Amino acid sequence: FDSFSVGERHAGEFISSSPTTVLAAIAAVTDRIRLQSGVTVLAVLDPVRVAEDYATIDQLSRGRLELGIGKGHEALQYPLFGLDLAD
């Protein structure tokens, strides 16, 4: 494989509710494979924390991280973060 991508989902049973944890674990046991966030749902997250977390993974992986950002499309995830979709 050339790369491995981990998406982010918060409304359901998915391994990728914490893609930073999964990507950091993969970074720790690999040397060459590119690491990608499938889509980081920035609309429900603190952008500073996102930047810090992914910058740390990029450092741990020696520059192998590629960050994908999106707004998400599942209305169910917004209340989980105390957000109103209408805002």
C-alpha positions as CSV (number, residue, x, y, z in Angstrom):
1,F,0.0,0.0,0.0
2,D,1.1,3.6,-0.7
3,S,-1.3,5.2,1.8
4,F,-3.9,4.4,4.5
5,S,-6.8,6.7,5.2
6,V,-9.0,7.0,8.3
7,G,-12.2,8.8,8.1
8,E,-14.1,10.4,11.0
9,R,-17.7,9.4,12.1
10,H,-19.4,10.3,15.3
11,A,-22.9,9.0,15.0
12,G,-22.7,5.3,15.0
13,E,-20.4,2.4,15.8
14,F,-17.2,3.1,13.8
15,I,-13.6,2.7,14.7
16,S,-12.9,6.1,13.3
17,S,-14.6,8.3,15.9
18,S,-11.0,9.2,16.9
19,P,-8.9,9.2,13.7
20,T,-6.0,10.9,15.4
21,T,-5.6,8.0,17.8
22,V,-5.7,5.5,15.0
23,L,-3.3,7.4,12.8
24,A,-0.8,7.9,15.7
25,A,-0.9,4.2,16.4
26,I,-0.2,3.4,12.7
27,A,2.5,6.0,12.6
28,A,4.3,4.3,15.5
29,V,4.5,0.9,13.7
30,T,5.2,1.9,10.1
31,D,8.0,3.7,8.3
32,R,6.9,4.5,4.7
33,I,3.2,4.4,4.2
34,R,1.5,7.8,3.8
35,L,-1.2,8.5,6.5
36,Q,-4.3,10.4,5.6
37,S,-7.4,11.7,7.4
38,G,-10.2,10.7,5.2
39,V,-12.2,13.7,6.2
40,T,-11.7,15.6,9.5
41,V,-15.1,17.1,10.4
42,L,-13.9,20.6,11.3
43,A,-17.5,21.9,11.7
44,V,-17.8,20.1,15.0
45,L,-14.3,20.3,16.3
46,D,-12.0,23.0,17.8
47,P,-9.8,24.0,14.9
48,V,-6.8,24.8,17.1
49,R,-6.9,21.3,18.7
50,V,-7.3,19.8,15.2
51,A,-4.2,21.6,14.0
52,E,-2.2,20.7,17.1
53,D,-3.2,17.0,17.0
54,Y,-2.5,16.5,13.3
55,A,0.7,18.5,13.5
56,T,1.9,16.2,16.2
57,I,1.1,13.1,14.2
58,D,2.9,14.7,11.2
59,Q,6.0,15.1,13.4
60,L,5.7,11.5,14.8
61,S,5.4,10.1,11.3
62,R,8.3,12.2,10.0
63,G,6.1,14.1,7.5
64,R,3.9,11.3,6.2
65,L,0.5,12.8,7.2
66,E,-2.0,14.3,4.7
67,L,-4.9,16.1,6.3
68,G,-8.4,16.2,4.6
69,I,-10.9,18.6,6.0
70,G,-14.7,18.8,5.4
71,K,-17.8,20.1,7.0
72,G,-19.5,16.7,7.4
73,H,-23.0,15.8,6.3
74,E,-24.6,13.9,9.2
75,A,-27.1,16.0,11.2
76,L,-26.9,13.4,14.0
77,Q,-23.3,14.4,15.0
78,Y,-24.0,18.1,15.8
79,P,-26.0,17.5,19.0
80,L,-23.2,15.2,20.2
81,F,-21.0,18.2,20.4
82,G,-23.6,20.6,21.8
83,L,-24.1,22.3,18.5
84,D,-27.3,23.3,16.7
85,L,-27.2,22.6,13.0
86,A,-29.3,25.7,12.3
87,D,-26.4,27.9,13.6
